[in-house]
C-alpha cells in the first residue's frame, strides 16, 4: 500500500513539473533581440530598395520629446546590426550629435524637412534614421522612419513591439542629460567663469557659445589637436571627439595609424585598446584587426579650417573611470599623447 501511495505521489509530482515547465514565461531577452532584428531587417530592406548607402542614426525619443537610455540603446543596437551587414556606411553618432549641437539643430524632436537636408549636407549622410518610443504598459512600441537628406522627405517607416522587461523599464526611467551627448562645460561652469556675463569674445561671435571647450590641446609639426570629449556608452564603446587644425599656410594631409605603431588608449586600470574606427568630417574608416599589419586613414586638412574627428575604441571596461593615456599616431616621428582624460558616461 505504501508503495502504491509513493508511486501515485511521484506521478503527481512529475505532472506538476511538466505543467510548470510548459507554463514557464518566454525568454524576454530573446524576444527583445528578435524585435530589434525585425526592425533592422525592415530598415535594411528599404535602404537597399532605395539604394541608400550612407546612414546616420539618431537616438529614439519618447512621444513627449525626452530621450532616455533606452532610446540611445536602441539606436546603438540598430547601428551594430546595420554595420554588420557590410552594405552600409554608418556615420558615427558622436559626430552626428556634435554637428547638431554646433549648428543649433533640435536634438530632442524628430528631424524636420529643412534640418534633415542641412544635416545631411554637413555630415555627408544620405539618410537620417530616427524614431519614437511609446509606452503601452506591458510593452513598448518602437516606430522608426527614414528621411532622405536630398529632399527632407520620409521614404520609409518601420515598427515593432518589444516586451517591457525590468531592464527595459529601468533604461526608460533614466533620462539623458539634455537629451543628447554632453559637450564641453555645462552652463553653470560658464556662468562661474564669466561671473554671469558674456565675455568680449562671446559678444563678438554669435556662435562662440556653441563651440565646446577643449579638455586638452597639443601642437606639433604644424598641427593642433584639441580633445573635446571622451564618452563611453552602455555597450563599452568609447568615442573621443577632437578637432584637428592645420596651422600652416598650405593645406596638408593628416594620418591616423593602426597596426604598428597604432593609435591606442589605456584606461586607468592599465588595459590597452586599439582604435577600431575613425570619422573625419564626412569621411569614415573602420580598421580591421590584422595583427600588426599597417593601416591608416588620411584626410586633407584645409589651412585654418578645424576638422572634427571622432576616434572609436570598443569593449572598454565598465570599471574604468578615466583614460590614462591616449596616443594618436600620425606618421613617422608624429605622435600626440594626451593624459588623464575624463571619461563621461552616455
GUNUSE-373160 format. One record per residue (C-alpha): y negated, z, x negated; residue number from 1. Coordinates in steps of 0.1 Angstrom, whole numbers. Each point is the difference from the previous one (the first is absolute). Layout:
<sites>
<site><c2>Y</c2><c3>Z</c3><c1>X</c1><resi>NUM</resi></site>
...
</sites>
This chain:
<sites>
<site><c2>0</c2><c3>0</c3><c1>0</c1><resi>1</resi></site>
<site><c2>-24</c2><c3>9</c3><c1>-28</c1><resi>2</resi></site>
<site><c2>8</c2><c3>-34</c3><c1>-17</c1><resi>3</resi></site>
<site><c2>-8</c2><c3>-18</c3><c1>32</c1><resi>4</resi></site>
<site><c2>-34</c2><c3>18</c3><c1>3</c1><resi>5</resi></site>
<site><c2>-7</c2><c3>-7</c3><c1>-36</c1><resi>6</resi></site>
<site><c2>8</c2><c3>-37</c3><c1>6</c1><resi>7</resi></site>
<site><c2>-23</c2><c3>-2</c3><c1>31</c1><resi>8</resi></site>
<site><c2>-28</c2><c3>17</c3><c1>-20</c1><resi>9</resi></site>
<site><c2>2</c2><c3>-25</c3><c1>-28</c1><resi>10</resi></site>
<site><c2>0</c2><c3>-29</c3><c1>24</c1><resi>11</resi></site>
<site><c2>-31</c2><c3>13</c3><c1>17</c1><resi>12</resi></site>
<site><c2>-17</c2><c3>6</c3><c1>-33</c1><resi>13</resi></site>
<site><c2>8</c2><c3>-35</c3><c1>-11</c1><resi>14</resi></site>
<site><c2>-15</c2><c3>-13</c3><c1>32</c1><resi>15</resi></site>
<site><c2>-31</c2><c3>19</c3><c1>-4</c1><resi>16</resi></site>
<site><c2>-4</c2><c3>-12</c3><c1>-36</c1><resi>17</resi></site>
<site><c2>5</c2><c3>-36</c3><c1>12</c1><resi>18</resi></site>
<site><c2>-25</c2><c3>3</c3><c1>28</c1><resi>19</resi></site>
<site><c2>-26</c2><c3>16</c3><c1>-23</c1><resi>20</resi></site>
<site><c2>4</c2><c3>-28</c3><c1>-26</c1><resi>21</resi></site>
<site><c2>-5</c2><c3>-26</c3><c1>27</c1><resi>22</resi></site>
<site><c2>-31</c2><c3>17</c3><c1>12</c1><resi>23</resi></site>
<site><c2>-16</c2><c3>6</c3><c1>-34</c1><resi>24</resi></site>
<site><c2>-35</c2><c3>-13</c3><c1>-3</c1><resi>25</resi></site>
<site><c2>-5</c2><c3>-34</c3><c1>-17</c1><resi>26</resi></site>
<site><c2>-13</c2><c3>-3</c3><c1>-35</c1><resi>27</resi></site>
<site><c2>-38</c2><c3>-1</c3><c1>6</c1><resi>28</resi></site>
<site><c2>-9</c2><c3>-9</c3><c1>-35</c1><resi>29</resi></site>
<site><c2>22</c2><c3>-31</c3><c1>3</c1><resi>30</resi></site>
<site><c2>-17</c2><c3>-9</c3><c1>32</c1><resi>31</resi></site>
<site><c2>-34</c2><c3>4</c3><c1>-17</c1><resi>32</resi></site>
<site><c2>11</c2><c3>-23</c3><c1>-28</c1><resi>33</resi></site>
<site><c2>15</c2><c3>-25</c3><c1>24</c1><resi>34</resi></site>
<site><c2>-32</c2><c3>-1</c3><c1>20</c1><resi>35</resi></site>
<site><c2>-21</c2><c3>-7</c3><c1>-31</c1><resi>36</resi></site>
<site><c2>25</c2><c3>-26</c3><c1>-11</c1><resi>37</resi></site>
<site><c2>-4</c2><c3>-17</c3><c1>34</c1><resi>38</resi></site>
<site><c2>-38</c2><c3>2</c3><c1>-2</c1><resi>39</resi></site>
<site><c2>0</c2><c3>-15</c3><c1>-35</c1><resi>40</resi></site>
<site><c2>24</c2><c3>-27</c3><c1>12</c1><resi>41</resi></site>
<site><c2>-24</c2><c3>-11</c3><c1>27</c1><resi>42</resi></site>
<site><c2>-29</c2><c3>-1</c3><c1>-24</c1><resi>43</resi></site>
<site><c2>20</c2><c3>-19</c3><c1>-27</c1><resi>44</resi></site>
<site><c2>10</c2><c3>-26</c3><c1>26</c1><resi>45</resi></site>
<site><c2>-35</c2><c3>-7</c3><c1>12</c1><resi>46</resi></site>
<site><c2>-15</c2><c3>0</c3><c1>-35</c1><resi>47</resi></site>
<site><c2>26</c2><c3>-26</c3><c1>-10</c1><resi>48</resi></site>
<site><c2>-6</c2><c3>-20</c3><c1>32</c1><resi>49</resi></site>
<site><c2>-37</c2><c3>-2</c3><c1>-7</c1><resi>50</resi></site>
<site><c2>5</c2><c3>-5</c3><c1>-37</c1><resi>51</resi></site>
<site><c2>-20</c2><c3>31</c3><c1>-11</c1><resi>52</resi></site>
<site><c2>8</c2><c3>14</c3><c1>-34</c1><resi>53</resi></site>
<site><c2>-27</c2><c3>25</c3><c1>-10</c1><resi>54</resi></site>
<site><c2>-1</c2><c3>31</c3><c1>21</c1><resi>55</resi></site>
<site><c2>-20</c2><c3>32</c3><c1>1</c1><resi>56</resi></site>
<site><c2>13</c2><c3>30</c3><c1>21</c1><resi>57</resi></site>
<site><c2>-23</c2><c3>27</c3><c1>13</c1><resi>58</resi></site>
<site><c2>9</c2><c3>35</c3><c1>11</c1><resi>59</resi></site>
<site><c2>12</c2><c3>1</c3><c1>36</c1><resi>60</resi></site>
<site><c2>-25</c2><c3>20</c3><c1>22</c1><resi>61</resi></site>
<site><c2>5</c2><c3>21</c3><c1>31</c1><resi>62</resi></site>
<site><c2>-15</c2><c3>-14</c3><c1>32</c1><resi>63</resi></site>
<site><c2>-30</c2><c3>25</c3><c1>-3</c1><resi>64</resi></site>
<site><c2>-7</c2><c3>-14</c3><c1>-34</c1><resi>65</resi></site>
<site><c2>12</c2><c3>27</c3><c1>-24</c1><resi>66</resi></site>
<site><c2>24</c2><c3>-8</c3><c1>-28</c1><resi>67</resi></site>
<site><c2>28</c2><c3>25</c3><c1>-9</c1><resi>68</resi></site>
<site><c2>27</c2><c3>1</c3><c1>-27</c1><resi>69</resi></site>
<site><c2>23</c2><c3>-17</c3><c1>25</c1><resi>70</resi></site>
<site><c2>-23</c2><c3>-30</c3><c1>2</c1><resi>71</resi></site>
<site><c2>-2</c2><c3>-3</c3><c1>-38</c1><resi>72</resi></site>
<site><c2>38</c2><c3>5</c3><c1>-4</c1><resi>73</resi></site>
<site><c2>8</c2><c3>-28</c3><c1>24</c1><resi>74</resi></site>
<site><c2>-24</c2><c3>-23</c3><c1>-18</c1><resi>75</resi></site>
<site><c2>17</c2><c3>9</c3><c1>-33</c1><resi>76</resi></site>
<site><c2>35</c2><c3>-6</c3><c1>14</c1><resi>77</resi></site>
<site><c2>-10</c2><c3>-34</c3><c1>13</c1><resi>78</resi></site>
<site><c2>-16</c2><c3>-8</c3><c1>-33</c1><resi>79</resi></site>
<site><c2>33</c2><c3>7</c3><c1>-17</c1><resi>80</resi></site>
<site><c2>20</c2><c3>-20</c3><c1>25</c1><resi>81</resi></site>
<site><c2>-22</c2><c3>-30</c3><c1>-2</c1><resi>82</resi></site>
<site><c2>-1</c2><c3>1</c3><c1>-38</c1><resi>83</resi></site>
<site><c2>37</c2><c3>2</c3><c1>-3</c1><resi>84</resi></site>
<site><c2>5</c2><c3>-33</c3><c1>18</c1><resi>85</resi></site>
<site><c2>-15</c2><c3>-17</c3><c1>-31</c1><resi>86</resi></site>
<site><c2>-19</c2><c3>-24</c3><c1>23</c1><resi>87</resi></site>
<site><c2>-35</c2><c3>16</c3><c1>1</c1><resi>88</resi></site>
<site><c2>-27</c2><c3>12</c3><c1>-22</c1><resi>89</resi></site>
<site><c2>-11</c2><c3>34</c3><c1>11</c1><resi>90</resi></site>
<site><c2>-36</c2><c3>12</c3><c1>-7</c1><resi>91</resi></site>
<site><c2>0</c2><c3>35</c3><c1>-15</c1><resi>92</resi></site>
<site><c2>-12</c2><c3>22</c3><c1>28</c1><resi>93</resi></site>
<site><c2>-21</c2><c3>22</c3><c1>-23</c1><resi>94</resi></site>
<site><c2>-20</c2><c3>-32</c3><c1>-8</c1><resi>95</resi></site>
<site><c2>-2</c2><c3>-8</c3><c1>37</c1><resi>96</resi></site>
<site><c2>-14</c2><c3>34</c3><c1>10</c1><resi>97</resi></site>
<site><c2>-24</c2><c3>1</c3><c1>-30</c1><resi>98</resi></site>
<site><c2>-14</c2><c3>-34</c3><c1>9</c1><resi>99</resi></site>
<site><c2>-5</c2><c3>11</c3><c1>36</c1><resi>100</resi></site>
<site><c2>-17</c2><c3>32</c3><c1>-12</c1><resi>101</resi></site>
<site><c2>-23</c2><c3>-17</c3><c1>-25</c1><resi>102</resi></site>
<site><c2>-10</c2><c3>-27</c3><c1>26</c1><resi>103</resi></site>
<site><c2>-4</c2><c3>26</c3><c1>28</c1><resi>104</resi></site>
<site><c2>26</c2><c3>-15</c3><c1>22</c1><resi>105</resi></site>
<site><c2>15</c2><c3>22</c3><c1>27</c1><resi>106</resi></site>
<site><c2>31</c2><c3>16</c3><c1>-14</c1><resi>107</resi></site>
<site><c2>9</c2><c3>20</c3><c1>32</c1><resi>108</resi></site>
<site><c2>2</c2><c3>-27</c3><c1>27</c1><resi>109</resi></site>
<site><c2>18</c2><c3>-33</c3><c1>3</c1><resi>110</resi></site>
<site><c2>-15</c2><c3>-29</c3><c1>-20</c1><resi>111</resi></site>
<site><c2>-23</c2><c3>-21</c3><c1>21</c1><resi>112</resi></site>
<site><c2>-4</c2><c3>-38</c3><c1>-4</c1><resi>113</resi></site>
<site><c2>-30</c2><c3>0</c3><c1>-23</c1><resi>114</resi></site>
<site><c2>13</c2><c3>28</c3><c1>-22</c1><resi>115</resi></site>
<site><c2>34</c2><c3>-17</c3><c1>-4</c1><resi>116</resi></site>
<site><c2>-16</c2><c3>-32</c3><c1>-13</c1><resi>117</resi></site>
<site><c2>-22</c2><c3>19</c3><c1>-24</c1><resi>118</resi></site>
<site><c2>28</c2><c3>23</c3><c1>-12</c1><resi>119</resi></site>
<site><c2>24</c2><c3>-29</c3><c1>-5</c1><resi>120</resi></site>
<site><c2>-26</c2><c3>-18</c3><c1>-22</c1><resi>121</resi></site>
<site><c2>-7</c2><c3>31</c3><c1>-21</c1><resi>122</resi></site>
<site><c2>37</c2><c3>8</c3><c1>-8</c1><resi>123</resi></site>
<site><c2>15</c2><c3>-34</c3><c1>3</c1><resi>124</resi></site>
<site><c2>23</c2><c3>8</c3><c1>29</c1><resi>125</resi></site>
<site><c2>11</c2><c3>-26</c3><c1>26</c1><resi>126</resi></site>
<site><c2>11</c2><c3>27</c3><c1>25</c1><resi>127</resi></site>
<site><c2>-11</c2><c3>35</c3><c1>9</c1><resi>128</resi></site>
<site><c2>28</c2><c3>20</c3><c1>16</c1><resi>129</resi></site>
<site><c2>-10</c2><c3>31</c3><c1>19</c1><resi>130</resi></site>
<site><c2>14</c2><c3>20</c3><c1>29</c1><resi>131</resi></site>
<site><c2>-2</c2><c3>29</c3><c1>24</c1><resi>132</resi></site>
<site><c2>21</c2><c3>30</c3><c1>9</c1><resi>133</resi></site>
<site><c2>5</c2><c3>14</c3><c1>35</c1><resi>134</resi></site>
<site><c2>16</c2><c3>34</c3><c1>7</c1><resi>135</resi></site>
<site><c2>24</c2><c3>-4</c3><c1>29</c1><resi>136</resi></site>
<site><c2>13</c2><c3>36</c3><c1>-2</c1><resi>137</resi></site>
<site><c2>35</c2><c3>-4</c3><c1>-13</c1><resi>138</resi></site>
<site><c2>-8</c2><c3>-32</c3><c1>-19</c1><resi>139</resi></site>
<site><c2>-28</c2><c3>-20</c3><c1>-17</c1><resi>140</resi></site>
<site><c2>-9</c2><c3>-35</c3><c1>10</c1><resi>141</resi></site>
<site><c2>-10</c2><c3>-20</c3><c1>-31</c1><resi>142</resi></site>
<site><c2>-20</c2><c3>-32</c3><c1>6</c1><resi>143</resi></site>
<site><c2>-9</c2><c3>-24</c3><c1>-28</c1><resi>144</resi></site>
<site><c2>-22</c2><c3>-30</c3><c1>-1</c1><resi>145</resi></site>
<site><c2>-7</c2><c3>-27</c3><c1>-26</c1><resi>146</resi></site>
<site><c2>-35</c2><c3>-14</c3><c1>-4</c1><resi>147</resi></site>
<site><c2>-7</c2><c3>-33</c3><c1>-16</c1><resi>148</resi></site>
<site><c2>-29</c2><c3>5</c3><c1>-25</c1><resi>149</resi></site>
<site><c2>-11</c2><c3>-37</c3><c1>3</c1><resi>150</resi></site>
<site><c2>-12</c2><c3>5</c3><c1>35</c1><resi>151</resi></site>
<site><c2>5</c2><c3>37</c3><c1>8</c1><resi>152</resi></site>
<site><c2>24</c2><c3>-7</c3><c1>29</c1><resi>153</resi></site>
<site><c2>32</c2><c3>18</c3><c1>8</c1><resi>154</resi></site>
<site><c2>29</c2><c3>-24</c3><c1>-4</c1><resi>155</resi></site>
<site><c2>29</c2><c3>24</c3><c1>4</c1><resi>156</resi></site>
<site><c2>10</c2><c3>34</c3><c1>15</c1><resi>157</resi></site>
<site><c2>31</c2><c3>21</c3><c1>-4</c1><resi>158</resi></site>
<site><c2>11</c2><c3>34</c3><c1>14</c1><resi>159</resi></site>
<site><c2>28</c2><c3>26</c3><c1>-3</c1><resi>160</resi></site>
<site><c2>7</c2><c3>35</c3><c1>12</c1><resi>161</resi></site>
<site><c2>9</c2><c3>27</c3><c1>-25</c1><resi>162</resi></site>
<site><c2>15</c2><c3>34</c3><c1>8</c1><resi>163</resi></site>
<site><c2>-23</c2><c3>30</c3><c1>-2</c1><resi>164</resi></site>
<site><c2>20</c2><c3>22</c3><c1>-24</c1><resi>165</resi></site>
<site><c2>-12</c2><c3>32</c3><c1>-15</c1><resi>166</resi></site>
<site><c2>-10</c2><c3>-19</c3><c1>-32</c1><resi>167</resi></site>
<site><c2>-19</c2><c3>-27</c3><c1>20</c1><resi>168</resi></site>
<site><c2>-18</c2><c3>27</c3><c1>20</c1><resi>169</resi></site>
<site><c2>-10</c2><c3>18</c3><c1>-32</c1><resi>170</resi></site>
<site><c2>-14</c2><c3>-32</c3><c1>-15</c1><resi>171</resi></site>
<site><c2>-19</c2><c3>-7</c3><c1>32</c1><resi>172</resi></site>
<site><c2>-17</c2><c3>34</c3><c1>-1</c1><resi>173</resi></site>
<site><c2>-15</c2><c3>-5</c3><c1>-35</c1><resi>174</resi></site>
<site><c2>-32</c2><c3>-21</c3><c1>2</c1><resi>175</resi></site>
<site><c2>-12</c2><c3>-17</c3><c1>-31</c1><resi>176</resi></site>
<site><c2>-34</c2><c3>8</c3><c1>-14</c1><resi>177</resi></site>
<site><c2>-25</c2><c3>-25</c3><c1>12</c1><resi>178</resi></site>
<site><c2>29</c2><c3>-20</c3><c1>14</c1><resi>179</resi></site>
<site><c2>6</c2><c3>-18</c3><c1>-33</c1><resi>180</resi></site>
<site><c2>0</c2><c3>4</c3><c1>-37</c1><resi>181</resi></site>
<site><c2>-22</c2><c3>26</c3><c1>-16</c1><resi>182</resi></site>
<site><c2>-25</c2><c3>-17</c3><c1>-23</c1><resi>183</resi></site>
<site><c2>-19</c2><c3>18</c3><c1>-27</c1><resi>184</resi></site>
<site><c2>-20</c2><c3>31</c3><c1>7</c1><resi>185</resi></site>
<site><c2>-4</c2><c3>14</c3><c1>35</c1><resi>186</resi></site>
<site><c2>-32</c2><c3>4</c3><c1>19</c1><resi>187</resi></site>
<site><c2>-4</c2><c3>37</c3><c1>-7</c1><resi>188</resi></site>
<site><c2>2</c2><c3>-8</c3><c1>-38</c1><resi>189</resi></site>
<site><c2>-26</c2><c3>-27</c3><c1>4</c1><resi>190</resi></site>
<site><c2>-23</c2><c3>25</c3><c1>18</c1><resi>191</resi></site>
<site><c2>5</c2><c3>26</c3><c1>-27</c1><resi>192</resi></site>
<site><c2>-8</c2><c3>-25</c3><c1>-27</c1><resi>193</resi></site>
<site><c2>-31</c2><c3>-13</c3><c1>16</c1><resi>194</resi></site>
<site><c2>-12</c2><c3>32</c3><c1>17</c1><resi>195</resi></site>
<site><c2>2</c2><c3>-16</c3><c1>34</c1><resi>196</resi></site>
<site><c2>-22</c2><c3>-30</c3><c1>-10</c1><resi>197</resi></site>
<site><c2>7</c2><c3>-35</c3><c1>-11</c1><resi>198</resi></site>
<site><c2>-5</c2><c3>-7</c3><c1>-37</c1><resi>199</resi></site>
<site><c2>-23</c2><c3>-27</c3><c1>-12</c1><resi>200</resi></site>
<site><c2>28</c2><c3>-24</c3><c1>-8</c1><resi>201</resi></site>
<site><c2>14</c2><c3>5</c3><c1>36</c1><resi>202</resi></site>
<site><c2>-34</c2><c3>-8</c3><c1>15</c1><resi>203</resi></site>
<site><c2>-3</c2><c3>-31</c3><c1>-21</c1><resi>204</resi></site>
<site><c2>35</c2><c3>-13</c3><c1>9</c1><resi>205</resi></site>
<site><c2>12</c2><c3>1</c3><c1>36</c1><resi>206</resi></site>
<site><c2>37</c2><c3>-4</c3><c1>-10</c1><resi>207</resi></site>
<site><c2>-1</c2><c3>27</c3><c1>-28</c1><resi>208</resi></site>
<site><c2>15</c2><c3>26</c3><c1>23</c1><resi>209</resi></site>
<site><c2>30</c2><c3>-22</c3><c1>8</c1><resi>210</resi></site>
<site><c2>10</c2><c3>-3</c3><c1>-37</c1><resi>211</resi></site>
<site><c2>24</c2><c3>29</c3><c1>-10</c1><resi>212</resi></site>
<site><c2>-6</c2><c3>20</c3><c1>-31</c1><resi>213</resi></site>
<site><c2>23</c2><c3>-4</c3><c1>-30</c1><resi>214</resi></site>
<site><c2>24</c2><c3>27</c3><c1>-9</c1><resi>215</resi></site>
<site><c2>0</c2><c3>-12</c3><c1>-36</c1><resi>216</resi></site>
<site><c2>-15</c2><c3>-29</c3><c1>-19</c1><resi>217</resi></site>
<site><c2>9</c2><c3>-16</c3><c1>-34</c1><resi>218</resi></site>
<site><c2>-15</c2><c3>-30</c3><c1>-19</c1><resi>219</resi></site>
<site><c2>18</c2><c3>-20</c3><c1>-26</c1><resi>220</resi></site>
<site><c2>-2</c2><c3>-36</c3><c1>-13</c1><resi>221</resi></site>
<site><c2>-27</c2><c3>-9</c3><c1>24</c1><resi>222</resi></site>
<site><c2>18</c2><c3>12</c3><c1>31</c1><resi>223</resi></site>
<site><c2>-8</c2><c3>31</c3><c1>20</c1><resi>224</resi></site>
<site><c2>27</c2><c3>15</c3><c1>22</c1><resi>225</resi></site>
<site><c2>-9</c2><c3>26</c3><c1>26</c1><resi>226</resi></site>
<site><c2>27</c2><c3>19</c3><c1>19</c1><resi>227</resi></site>
<site><c2>-11</c2><c3>6</c3><c1>36</c1><resi>228</resi></site>
<site><c2>31</c2><c3>17</c3><c1>15</c1><resi>229</resi></site>
<site><c2>36</c2><c3>6</c3><c1>-5</c1><resi>230</resi></site>
<site><c2>20</c2><c3>8</c3><c1>32</c1><resi>231</resi></site>
<site><c2>36</c2><c3>6</c3><c1>10</c1><resi>232</resi></site>
<site><c2>15</c2><c3>-10</c3><c1>33</c1><resi>233</resi></site>
<site><c2>29</c2><c3>19</c3><c1>17</c1><resi>234</resi></site>
<site><c2>26</c2><c3>-24</c3><c1>-14</c1><resi>235</resi></site>
<site><c2>-10</c2><c3>8</c3><c1>-36</c1><resi>236</resi></site>
<site><c2>-21</c2><c3>-31</c3><c1>-7</c1><resi>237</resi></site>
<site><c2>-31</c2><c3>7</c3><c1>-22</c1><resi>238</resi></site>
<site><c2>-29</c2><c3>-25</c3><c1>0</c1><resi>239</resi></site>
<site><c2>-28</c2><c3>3</c3><c1>-25</c1><resi>240</resi></site>
<site><c2>-31</c2><c3>-19</c3><c1>10</c1><resi>241</resi></site>
<site><c2>-25</c2><c3>-9</c3><c1>-27</c1><resi>242</resi></site>
<site><c2>-27</c2><c3>-26</c3><c1>-8</c1><resi>243</resi></site>
<site><c2>-1</c2><c3>-22</c3><c1>-30</c1><resi>244</resi></site>
<site><c2>-33</c2><c3>-12</c3><c1>-13</c1><resi>245</resi></site>
<site><c2>-6</c2><c3>-26</c3><c1>-27</c1><resi>246</resi></site>
<site><c2>-30</c2><c3>12</c3><c1>-19</c1><resi>247</resi></site>
<site><c2>-3</c2><c3>-32</c3><c1>-21</c1><resi>248</resi></site>
<site><c2>-21</c2><c3>-30</c3><c1>9</c1><resi>249</resi></site>
<site><c2>31</c2><c3>-23</c3><c1>1</c1><resi>250</resi></site>
<site><c2>27</c2><c3>0</c3><c1>27</c1><resi>251</resi></site>
<site><c2>32</c2><c3>13</c3><c1>-14</c1><resi>252</resi></site>
<site><c2>36</c2><c3>7</c3><c1>11</c1><resi>253</resi></site>
<site><c2>14</c2><c3>35</c3><c1>2</c1><resi>254</resi></site>
<site><c2>38</c2><c3>5</c3><c1>-2</c1><resi>255</resi></site>
<site><c2>22</c2><c3>28</c3><c1>12</c1><resi>256</resi></site>
<site><c2>34</c2><c3>2</c3><c1>-17</c1><resi>257</resi></site>
<site><c2>35</c2><c3>11</c3><c1>9</c1><resi>258</resi></site>
<site><c2>31</c2><c3>4</c3><c1>-22</c1><resi>259</resi></site>
<site><c2>-8</c2><c3>9</c3><c1>-36</c1><resi>260</resi></site>
<site><c2>-27</c2><c3>12</c3><c1>-2</c1><resi>261</resi></site>
<site><c2>-3</c2><c3>8</c3><c1>37</c1><resi>262</resi></site>
<site><c2>-27</c2><c3>13</c3><c1>23</c1><resi>263</resi></site>
<site><c2>14</c2><c3>34</c3><c1>11</c1><resi>264</resi></site>
<site><c2>-9</c2><c3>34</c3><c1>12</c1><resi>265</resi></site>
<site><c2>13</c2><c3>35</c3><c1>-7</c1><resi>266</resi></site>
<site><c2>-2</c2><c3>28</c3><c1>26</c1><resi>267</resi></site>
<site><c2>-7</c2><c3>36</c3><c1>-8</c1><resi>268</resi></site>
<site><c2>38</c2><c3>7</c3><c1>0</c1><resi>269</resi></site>
<site><c2>5</c2><c3>-25</c3><c1>-29</c1><resi>270</resi></site>
<site><c2>16</c2><c3>-27</c3><c1>21</c1><resi>271</resi></site>
<site><c2>-8</c2><c3>-36</c3><c1>-11</c1><resi>272</resi></site>
<site><c2>-5</c2><c3>-29</c3><c1>24</c1><resi>273</resi></site>
<site><c2>-5</c2><c3>-37</c3><c1>-8</c1><resi>274</resi></site>
<site><c2>-24</c2><c3>-21</c3><c1>21</c1><resi>275</resi></site>
<site><c2>18</c2><c3>-18</c3><c1>28</c1><resi>276</resi></site>
<site><c2>-29</c2><c3>-21</c3><c1>15</c1><resi>277</resi></site>
<site><c2>-36</c2><c3>-9</c3><c1>-5</c1><resi>278</resi></site>
<site><c2>-28</c2><c3>-14</c3><c1>22</c1><resi>279</resi></site>
<site><c2>-31</c2><c3>-15</c3><c1>-15</c1><resi>280</resi></site>
<site><c2>-23</c2><c3>-10</c3><c1>29</c1><resi>281</resi></site>
<site><c2>20</c2><c3>-25</c3><c1>19</c1><resi>282</resi></site>
<site><c2>26</c2><c3>-6</c3><c1>-27</c1><resi>283</resi></site>
<site><c2>32</c2><c3>20</c3><c1>0</c1><resi>284</resi></site>
<site><c2>30</c2><c3>3</c3><c1>-22</c1><resi>285</resi></site>
<site><c2>33</c2><c3>19</c3><c1>2</c1><resi>286</resi></site>
<site><c2>16</c2><c3>9</c3><c1>-33</c1><resi>287</resi></site>
<site><c2>37</c2><c3>-4</c3><c1>-3</c1><resi>288</resi></site>
<site><c2>20</c2><c3>28</c3><c1>-18</c1><resi>289</resi></site>
<site><c2>17</c2><c3>-19</c3><c1>-28</c1><resi>290</resi></site>
<site><c2>3</c2><c3>26</c3><c1>-28</c1><resi>291</resi></site>
<site><c2>-26</c2><c3>-6</c3><c1>-27</c1><resi>292</resi></site>
<site><c2>-7</c2><c3>-36</c3><c1>10</c1><resi>293</resi></site>
<site><c2>-36</c2><c3>-9</c3><c1>-3</c1><resi>294</resi></site>
<site><c2>-20</c2><c3>-8</c3><c1>31</c1><resi>295</resi></site>
<site><c2>-37</c2><c3>0</c3><c1>8</c1><resi>296</resi></site>
<site><c2>-25</c2><c3>-9</c3><c1>26</c1><resi>297</resi></site>
<site><c2>-33</c2><c3>-16</c3><c1>-11</c1><resi>298</resi></site>
<site><c2>-32</c2><c3>-4</c3><c1>20</c1><resi>299</resi></site>
<site><c2>-34</c2><c3>-14</c3><c1>-9</c1><resi>300</resi></site>
<site><c2>-27</c2><c3>27</c3><c1>2</c1><resi>301</resi></site>
<site><c2>-34</c2><c3>-16</c3><c1>6</c1><resi>302</resi></site>
<site><c2>-27</c2><c3>16</c3><c1>-21</c1><resi>303</resi></site>
<site><c2>-20</c2><c3>26</c3><c1>19</c1><resi>304</resi></site>
<site><c2>24</c2><c3>-1</c3><c1>31</c1><resi>305</resi></site>
<site><c2>21</c2><c3>31</c3><c1>5</c1><resi>306</resi></site>
<site><c2>37</c2><c3>-9</c3><c1>7</c1><resi>307</resi></site>
<site><c2>18</c2><c3>24</c3><c1>24</c1><resi>308</resi></site>
<site><c2>35</c2><c3>6</c3><c1>-13</c1><resi>309</resi></site>
<site><c2>29</c2><c3>20</c3><c1>14</c1><resi>310</resi></site>
<site><c2>29</c2><c3>12</c3><c1>-22</c1><resi>311</resi></site>
<site><c2>32</c2><c3>10</c3><c1>18</c1><resi>312</resi></site>
<site><c2>28</c2><c3>24</c3><c1>-12</c1><resi>313</resi></site>
<site><c2>30</c2><c3>8</c3><c1>21</c1><resi>314</resi></site>
<site><c2>24</c2><c3>30</c3><c1>5</c1><resi>315</resi></site>
<site><c2>-24</c2><c3>25</c3><c1>-14</c1><resi>316</resi></site>
<site><c2>12</c2><c3>36</c3><c1>3</c1><resi>317</resi></site>
<site><c2>-14</c2><c3>19</c3><c1>31</c1><resi>318</resi></site>
<site><c2>-3</c2><c3>31</c3><c1>-23</c1><resi>319</resi></site>
<site><c2>-25</c2><c3>-17</c3><c1>-22</c1><resi>320</resi></site>
<site><c2>-36</c2><c3>11</c3><c1>6</c1><resi>321</resi></site>
<site><c2>-19</c2><c3>-19</c3><c1>-27</c1><resi>322</resi></site>
<site><c2>2</c2><c3>-31</c3><c1>-22</c1><resi>323</resi></site>
<site><c2>1</c2><c3>14</c3><c1>-35</c1><resi>324</resi></site>
<site><c2>-4</c2><c3>-35</c3><c1>-16</c1><resi>325</resi></site>
<site><c2>-7</c2><c3>-35</c3><c1>13</c1><resi>326</resi></site>
<site><c2>5</c2><c3>-27</c3><c1>-27</c1><resi>327</resi></site>
<site><c2>-13</c2><c3>-35</c3><c1>8</c1><resi>328</resi></site>
<site><c2>12</c2><c3>-25</c3><c1>-26</c1><resi>329</resi></site>
<site><c2>-21</c2><c3>-31</c3><c1>0</c1><resi>330</resi></site>
<site><c2>11</c2><c3>-18</c3><c1>-32</c1><resi>331</resi></site>
<site><c2>2</c2><c3>5</c3><c1>-38</c1><resi>332</resi></site>
<site><c2>-20</c2><c3>31</c3><c1>-10</c1><resi>333</resi></site>
<site><c2>-13</c2><c3>2</c3><c1>35</c1><resi>334</resi></site>
<site><c2>10</c2><c3>33</c3><c1>17</c1><resi>335</resi></site>
<site><c2>-19</c2><c3>21</c3><c1>25</c1><resi>336</resi></site>
<site><c2>12</c2><c3>36</c3><c1>3</c1><resi>337</resi></site>
<site><c2>-12</c2><c3>22</c3><c1>29</c1><resi>338</resi></site>
<site><c2>10</c2><c3>37</c3><c1>1</c1><resi>339</resi></site>
<site><c2>3</c2><c3>27</c3><c1>27</c1><resi>340</resi></site>
<site><c2>-7</c2><c3>-21</c3><c1>30</c1><resi>341</resi></site>
<site><c2>2</c2><c3>18</c3><c1>34</c1><resi>342</resi></site>
<site><c2>28</c2><c3>-13</c3><c1>23</c1><resi>343</resi></site>
<site><c2>-11</c2><c3>0</c3><c1>37</c1><resi>344</resi></site>
<site><c2>25</c2><c3>1</c3><c1>29</c1><resi>345</resi></site>
<site><c2>-3</c2><c3>-28</c3><c1>25</c1><resi>346</resi></site>
</sites>
